[in-house]
Amino acid sequence: METPKQLLRNILTKYAEGEAFDVLIPPNPKLGDHATNLAFIWAKKENKNPKEVGDRLVEKLSKDSDIKKYFHKIEVAGNGFVNFFVSDDFARRELKRISRDKKFGYNNYRKGQKIMVEFTDPNPFKLFHIGHLMSNAIGESISRLYEATGAKVTRVTYQGDVGLHVAKAVWGIKKESLNISTFKNLKDKIKYLGEAYTLGARSYEENPEAKTEIEEINKKIYDRSDEEINKIYDAGKKLSLEYFEEIYKKLRTKFEHNFFESEFGPKGIEIIKQHPEIFEESEGAVVFRGEKYGLHTRVFINSAGLPVYEAKELGLNKYKFEKYSPDSSVIVTGNEINDYFKVLLKAMELTMPEVAKKTKHIGHGMLRFATGKMSSRTGDVITAEELLEQLKSKIKQKAANKTEEEYDIQAVAAIKYQILKQNIGHDIIFDFDKALSITGDAAPYIQYTYARLRSIGRKSKKGLFGWLGVDPSKLTKEEELALIKQLLNFPDVVRDAAELHTINTLTTYLYKLASDANYYYETVRILSDDTKRPERNARLLLVETIAQVLKSGLYLLGIKTLERV
């Protein structure tokens, strides 16, 4: 079944005469449930006043039998917008339908499409930091939104398993003369690996002799010419991947494929050699002259003849399409490399246009604290685990007697929601108190609202969606009808969030729905003895349907609900 917005758009198309127009949700419910700017389009064509044209449009629409099925009032605002008020009877009928639809909000807009989403991209031998957490939250939510619109999604990561950062860690391990296997648990092993990297990173900057040794180790890692280094490298990489999998479980992400940088050097060189008209030699290196396209020059093969990151990315993106043949490939990274991706995508456009045409880069902002962005190069880094542990500690201070899994769920929810409620490209100043608020725009508040509404059903001794004999016509209060109409907008919110990558519109919707549901809970007697049974059952249907939509919406954010908070 189509939503009121979709129904209205279909009806208005008959009157649009081929012109593009918008159907919007007014900021104030008193202005209607939906509005259109179609009068402005006509007014511009006819060089007339939008209000005058709007009056004419309302006169036509008022006689339309389809409009009468779904809308009980149409009016023109002073600025020329035409506002539509959804019929209360239609809304109540729809409530009964959507209460039985466990997939309500999902659609088949992308049915049959295969979409690959690359995100998180942690590097072996380095810690999983808050930047990876941000990419994971955004990439996982985008993946779930695509799935909700019917697509088959393949989640992948691209990990830098070679390079100076690896050589620095290996050098640090050699310098400490410790075997990773001497540490008994994963946490201690990873801590040691991080300390080894920090030692190597600082020494590389401060000690010329160490720098030379690290660069020599880097070459040996590439050609696997040193048995001792190979053992350290293989053990460290295996350990890193186990560590990442543990974090993915907490974040509720499962990747179908881990791509590694070491796999794609030769593939990238092959593409570059096939296109001498695009890449050129410069001081012994091979470069792409981005200035020709309003960009900047980047090296793809260095003066030692080795492929650098850019060349490997060419090979990676070609292989993605050879192996999986996606209809679309989306790459989520921090926005500090937006300019890099502009150059890469232009090089892809010139060398493999079909791949470039189907590839999209989404750059997200940075998560910052009071001390600003933190860099793992110097070791001054807050890891994802440390942040989650701090959140868990604060949650435990407020609520005891929960399982560790429940604390994990709430901590992950708190950080994910704070990330996702912002525009993807904007930086976030993380605030612990706001993230853990049970009265404001935060995950705990929405989780609490869900649990609160579900508790009503338990008290009534009825299960979710167990009200098949309910009469929704008993819902006559203004607050009840407003809530139903909000529910009807959920599929549009999901589709727009998936299509436009505006995850923050979904968080805004869920917060507003939770706020209004809490107000309703506090002002309307639902289970009291003096409430008549038909009204009581209808209200139970409403609150349980709201709970289901909150759960579905949080799922699309990668957040799990709890039955008790």
Summary of the structure (lengths in Angstrom):
residues: 565
radius of gyration: 28.0
end to end distance: 34.1
largest distance: 87.3
contacts: 1862
relative contact order: 0.10
helix: 58%
strand: 12%
